[in-house]
Amino acid sequence: MNGILLIDKPSGWTSFDVVARVRGVLRQAQSQKLSAHSSELLAPLPKVKVGHTGTLDPLATGLLIIVVGTYCKRAQEFSKLDKVYDVTMKLGLTSTTGDAEGVITRFNPVTRLNLVKPDKSRLEAVAQGFIGEIMQTPPAY
């Protein structure tokens, strides 16, 4: 089995969870196919090579490119492709991990409680800093 699968990863699953599920499904399909064509005792099935082309955080949803068989050698080729991210965020909160899984370390009640509506031009100016090639510092987690 060789090829590419495009999986819509659900929230709460790690990229490895998806790989493990795909590997299990493919192995089961391979087993059923072989047992349907043979009444003899089967030798152990060869391992099904399955990988992904870039990790999505467990809370993230979206397209996860899964590579199977000989396509595993091409994983890095796909990981270099351009990506687009859509985000929903809560303004006024800061956490230890930079996401909703971490401990809240800073809380701005004015912003958080929508007492002050953020200025659109200020938000657009800040967003411009996230366009193009940037160097990110990942959180300690």
SETIVO-908506 format. One record per atom (N, C-alpha, C): x, y, z; residue in one letter. Coordinates in steps of 0.2 Angstrom, whole numbers, padded with zeros to 4 digits, always signed. Layout:
// residues N
XYZA...
This chain:
// residues 141
+0004-0006+0000M+0000+0000+0000M+0004+0006+0000M+0003+0010-0005N+0007+0017-0006N+0003+0022-0007N+0004+0028-0005G+0000+0034-0007G-0001+0039-0001G-0005+0044-0002I-0006+0049+0002I-0014+0049+0004I-0015+0051+0010L-0022+0051+0013L-0022+0058+0016L-0028+0062+0015L-0029+0068+0018L-0034+0067+0023L-0032+0068+0029I-0036+0067+0035I-0038+0074+0038I-0045+0075+0040D-0047+0080+0044D-0046+0079+0051D-0041+0081+0054K-0039+0079+0061K-0044+0082+0066K-0047+0078+0070P-0052+0081+0075P-0048+0084+0081P-0051+0089+0085S-0048+0091+0091S-0047+0086+0096S-0042+0086+0100G-0041+0081+0105G-0037+0075+0103G-0036+0074+0096W-0031+0069+0094W-0024+0072+0092W-0019+0068+0094T-0013+0070+0092T-0012+0067+0085T-0006+0070+0081S-0005+0068+0075S-0003+0060+0075S+0000+0058+0080F+0002+0051+0081F-0004+0047+0082F-0009+0049+0085D-0016+0046+0086D-0019+0044+0079D-0018+0049+0075V-0021+0048+0068V-0017+0043+0064V-0010+0043+0065V-0006+0039+0061V-0007+0032+0064V-0008+0031+0070A-0009+0024+0073A-0016+0021+0071A-0021+0026+0070R-0028+0023+0068R-0027+0021+0061R-0024+0025+0057V-0023+0024+0050V-0019+0017+0049V-0014+0016+0053R-0010+0010+0052R-0014+0004+0054R-0018+0005+0059G-0023-0001+0061G-0028-0002+0056G-0031+0003+0053V-0036+0001+0048V-0033-0002+0042V-0027+0000+0040L-0024-0003+0034L-0021-0010+0035L-0019-0011+0041R-0017-0018+0043R-0023-0022+0044R-0028-0020+0046Q-0034-0024+0046Q-0037-0026+0039Q-0037-0021+0035A-0039-0022+0028A-0034-0027+0024A-0028-0026+0026Q-0023-0031+0023Q-0024-0038+0025Q-0025-0038+0032S-0027-0045+0035S-0033-0048+0032S-0038-0044+0031Q-0044-0047+0028Q-0044-0049+0021Q-0040-0045+0017K-0039-0046+0010K-0035-0053+0009K-0030-0054+0014L-0026-0060+0013L-0030-0066+0015L-0033-0065+0021S-0037-0071+0023S-0043-0073+0019S-0045-0069+0015A-0051-0070+0010A-0048-0074+0004A-0042-0074+0003H-0039-0077-0003H-0035-0084-0001H-0035-0085+0006S-0031-0091+0008S-0034-0094+0014S-0034-0101+0013S-0037-0105+0019S-0031-0107+0023S-0025-0106+0021E-0019-0108+0025E-0017-0104+0031E-0013-0106+0035L-0011-0102+0040L-0006-0096+0037L-0008-0090+0040L-0004-0084+0037L+0002-0083+0041L+0007-0081+0037A+0013-0078+0040A+0012-0072+0043A+0016-0069+0048P+0015-0063+0051P+0014-0057+0045P+0010-0053+0046L+0009-0047+0041L+0015-0043+0041L+0017-0040+0035P+0023-0035+0036P+0020-0029+0039P+0024-0025+0042K+0022-0019+0045K+0020-0014+0039K+0015-0010+0041V+0012-0005+0036V+0016+0001+0038V+0020+0004+0033K+0023+0011+0035K+0018+0016+0034K+0017+0020+0039V+0013+0026+0039V+0016+0032+0043V+0016+0038+0040G+0018+0044+0044G+0014+0050+0042G+0016+0055+0045H+0013+0062+0043H+0018+0067+0041H+0016+0072+0038T+0020+0077+0035T+0021+0083+0040T+0019+0083+0046G+0019+0089+0050G+0014+0088+0056G+0017+0090+0062T+0012+0089+0068T+0007+0094+0068T+0001+0093+0070L-0004+0097+0072L-0005+0097+0080L-0005+0102+0083D-0006+0102+0091D-0013+0098+0092D-0013+0095+0098P-0019+0091+0099P-0026+0095+0099P-0026+0101+0101L-0032+0106+0101L-0033+0108+0093L-0028+0108+0089A-0029+0110+0082A-0034+0105+0078A-0038+0108+0074T-0041+0103+0069T-0039+0105+0062T-0040+0101+0057G-0038+0103+0050G-0034+0097+0047G-0032+0099+0041L-0029+0094+0036L-0022+0091+0039L-0022+0085+0039L-0016+0082+0041L-0014+0077+0035L-0009+0078+0032I-0007+0074+0026I-0003+0068+0029I-0006+0062+0027I-0004+0055+0030I+0000+0052+0024I+0006+0050+0024V+0009+0046+0019V+0010+0039+0021V+0009+0035+0016V+0009+0027+0017V+0014+0024+0012V+0017+0019+0015G+0022+0015+0011G+0028+0019+0008G+0029+0018+0002T+0035+0022-0001T+0034+0029-0001T+0028+0032+0000Y+0027+0039+0001Y+0030+0042+0007Y+0032+0038+0012C+0035+0040+0018C+0041+0043+0017C+0045+0041+0012K+0051+0044+0010K+0050+0052+0007K+0044+0053+0005R+0043+0060+0003R+0039+0065+0008R+0039+0063+0014A+0036+0066+0019A+0038+0074+0020A+0045+0074+0020Q+0048+0081+0020Q+0046+0085+0014Q+0045+0082+0008E+0044+0086+0003E+0037+0090+0004E+0032+0086+0007F+0025+0089+0008F+0026+0094+0014F+0030+0093+0019S+0030+0097+0025S+0033+0104+0023S+0036+0105+0017K+0039+0111+0015K+0034+0115+0011K+0028+0113+0010L+0023+0116+0006L+0020+0122+0010L+0017+0127+0007D+0014+0133+0010D+0008+0131+0014D+0007+0134+0020K+0001+0132+0024K-0003+0138+0025K-0009+0137+0027V-0014+0143+0029V-0017+0141+0036V-0017+0145+0040Y-0020+0144+0047Y-0025+0149+0048Y-0031+0146+0051D-0036+0150+0053D-0036+0149+0061D-0037+0154+0064V-0037+0154+0072V-0043+0157+0075V-0045+0155+0080T-0050+0158+0085T-0047+0159+0091T-0047+0165+0094M-0043+0166+0100M-0047+0170+0105M-0045+0170+0111K-0048+0174+0116K-0043+0179+0118K-0045+0186+0117L-0040+0191+0119L-0040+0192+0126L-0034+0194+0129G-0034+0196+0136G-0031+0190+0140G-0030+0185+0137L-0027+0179+0141L-0020+0177+0139L-0016+0175+0144T-0009+0173+0142T-0008+0166+0146T-0006+0161+0143S-0005+0155+0147S+0003+0152+0146S+0004+0148+0151T+0011+0145+0151T+0013+0141+0144T+0008+0139+0141T+0009+0135+0134T+0008+0139+0128T+0005+0145+0129G+0003+0149+0123G-0004+0146+0120G-0007+0142+0123D-0014+0139+0121D-0018+0138+0126D-0024+0135+0125A-0029+0134+0130A-0028+0128+0135A-0022+0125+0133E-0021+0119+0138E-0017+0121+0144E-0013+0127+0143G-0009+0129+0149G-0012+0133+0154G-0009+0134+0160V-0011+0138+0165V-0011+0145+0164V-0017+0149+0165I-0017+0156+0164I-0012+0159+0168I-0008+0163+0165T-0003+0167+0169T-0004+0175+0169T-0008+0177+0164R-0010+0184+0164R-0017+0185+0162R-0021+0189+0165F-0028+0190+0163F-0029+0197+0163F-0032+0200+0157N-0034+0207+0157N-0041+0207+0157N-0044+0209+0162P-0051+0209+0163P-0055+0214+0158P-0052+0219+0157V-0055+0224+0152V-0056+0221+0145V-0051+0218+0143T-0051+0215+0136T-0055+0209+0136T-0054+0205+0142R-0058+0198+0142R-0065+0199+0143R-0067+0204+0146L-0074+0205+0148L-0078+0209+0142L-0074+0211+0137N-0077+0215+0131N-0079+0221+0134N-0076+0224+0139L-0078+0231+0141L-0075+0236+0136L-0069+0234+0133V-0066+0239+0128V-0066+0235+0121V-0069+0237+0116K-0068+0234+0110K-0061+0235+0107K-0058+0230+0105P-0051+0231+0102P-0051+0236+0096P-0047+0240+0095D-0046+0244+0089D-0044+0240+0083D-0049+0240+0078K-0047+0236+0072K-0041+0238+0068K-0039+0244+0068S-0033+0246+0065S-0027+0243+0069S-0027+0243+0075R-0022+0241+0080R-0021+0233+0079R-0027+0230+0078L-0027+0222+0077L-0024+0221+0070L-0026+0225+0065E-0023+0223+0059E-0015+0225+0058E-0013+0230+0062A-0006+0231+0062A-0002+0225+0066A-0005+0223+0071V-0001+0217+0075V-0002+0211+0070V-0007+0210+0067A-0008+0204+0063A-0003+0204+0057A-0001+0210+0054Q+0004+0211+0049Q+0011+0207+0051Q+0012+0208+0058G+0018+0205+0060G+0019+0197+0060G+0013+0194+0058F+0013+0187+0057F+0012+0184+0050F+0013+0189+0046I+0013+0187+0038I+0020+0187+0036I+0021+0181+0032G+0028+0180+0029G+0032+0175+0033G+0039+0175+0032E+0043+0171+0036E+0045+0174+0042E+0044+0171+0048I+0045+0173+0054I+0049+0168+0058I+0052+0170+0064M+0056+0165+0068M+0052+0165+0074M+0049+0159+0076Q+0045+0158+0082Q+0049+0155+0088Q+0048+0157+0094T+0051+0153+0100T+0045+0149+0103T+0046+0142+0102P+0041+0138+0105P+0041+0138+0113P+0035+0137+0116P+0034+0137+0123P+0039+0131+0126P+0040+0132+0132A+0044+0126+0135A+0041+0119+0135A+0034+0119+0134Y+0031+0113+0134Y+0031+0109+0128Y
